[in-house]
Amino acid sequence: MTTFIAHTTIDCRNAYELSEWWKPVLGYVDLEGDPNLPGHVECMIRDPETGHRLLFIEVPDQKSVKNRLHLDLRPRAATRDEELETLVGHGASVVEDHRGIHGPGSGWVTLADPEGNEFCILRSDAEVTAS
């Protein structure tokens, strides 16, 4: 038996606001013909290059513990530290800093989006290749 991942779902309190927060972070867009609007309880965005989709769906409960599943992000052009600065400026908060965990230039930083969903920022492909 085989299956594929149709989309990744993120539970949240405000689907529209969180989908709007994530769009510039990932370079994702609304689905053609199905724009996300304030008040929508389900908002889907997609990567225009790969087609990967994220669905933000409103749930009544607050996030209460560490995520068991999270997104690992790799900068497309910037360095990890440059992207970290951009993400924090965009409203992400630093949860844990693991830079240098395996020696100079290694590691990642765990962040949280405005609703507390955790994600990590890794080194760019160029940084990995250079080490």
Secondary structure in CASP SS format (residue, H / E / C, confidence):
PFRMAT SS
TARGET T0000
AUTHOR 0000-0000-0000
METHOD secondary structure of the structure
MODEL  1
M C 1.00
T C 1.00
T C 1.00
F C 1.00
I C 1.00
A C 1.00
H C 1.00
T E 1.00
T E 1.00
I E 1.00
D E 1.00
C E 1.00
R C 1.00
N C 1.00
A H 1.00
Y H 1.00
E H 1.00
L H 1.00
S H 1.00
E H 1.00
W H 1.00
W H 1.00
K H 1.00
P H 1.00
V H 1.00
L H 1.00
G C 1.00
Y C 1.00
V E 1.00
D E 1.00
L E 1.00
E C 1.00
G C 1.00
D E 1.00
P C 1.00
N C 1.00
L C 1.00
P C 1.00
G C 1.00
H C 1.00
V C 1.00
E E 1.00
C E 1.00
M E 1.00
I E 1.00
R E 1.00
D C 1.00
P C 1.00
E C 1.00
T C 1.00
G C 1.00
H C 1.00
R E 1.00
L E 1.00
L E 1.00
F E 1.00
I E 1.00
E E 1.00
V C 1.00
P C 1.00
D C 1.00
Q C 1.00
K C 1.00
S C 1.00
V C 1.00
K C 1.00
N C 1.00
R C 1.00
L C 1.00
H C 1.00
L E 1.00
D E 1.00
L E 1.00
R C 1.00
P C 1.00
R C 1.00
A C 1.00
A C 1.00
T C 1.00
R H 1.00
D H 1.00
E H 1.00
E H 1.00
L H 1.00
E H 1.00
T H 1.00
L H 1.00
V H 1.00
G H 1.00
H H 1.00
G C 1.00
A C 1.00
S E 1.00
V E 1.00
V E 1.00
E E 1.00
D E 1.00
H C 1.00
R C 1.00
G C 1.00
I C 1.00
H C 1.00
G C 1.00
P C 1.00
G C 1.00
S C 1.00
G C 1.00
W C 1.00
V E 1.00
T E 1.00
L E 1.00
A E 1.00
D C 1.00
P C 1.00
E C 1.00
G C 1.00
N C 1.00
E E 1.00
F E 1.00
C E 1.00
I E 1.00
L C 1.00
R C 1.00
S C 1.00
D H 1.00
A H 1.00
E H 1.00
V H 1.00
T H 1.00
A H 1.00
S C 1.00
END
